[in-house]
Amino acid sequence: MSCIITYQKSNGDIFYRPGKSTYGKKVGDETSMGWKVLDIHYKYGDNYYCYNDFHKIIRKNKQTMKQKIANYLCNKLYKYR
């Protein structure tokens, strides 16, 4: 999973860094270099989403996939009867 993390330096500069994980990083935390984490956006498809929107999309996708699998198995079961 890739993401973009927004940091603020101690002198007030704001910058973005792409990353592959957010292990141990939360909004409001400070890094060892004194940078404050302002925001984290996660990539899904071609777009980046904030934490809440990203997890809503993931939950919806999981529900859709479960329904598709259930339909497939049900159709397969009744096809051979």
Residue, then its C-alpha position, 0 to 999 in steps of 0.5 A: m500500500s502506498c501513501i503520501i504523508t504531509y510533514q511540517k518542519s520545525n521552521g514551519d515548512i510543509f512538504y509531502r513525502p511518498g511512502k510504502s507504509t505508515y508503520g508507527k506514524k499517526v497524525g500529530d506524531e513527531t519524527s526523530m528529525g523533529w517533523k510533525v505528521l500533519d496528514i496521511h493519504y492512502k492510495y486506492g486505484d489512481n486516487y489518494y484518500c484520507y484514512n476514513d474514506f480509504h477504510k470505507i472504500i475497503r469495507k465496501n469492496k470486501q462486502t461486494m467481493k463476499q457477495k460475489i463469492a456467495n453468488y458464485l458458489c450458490n450458482k455452482l451448487y444449483k447448476y449441477r442439480 
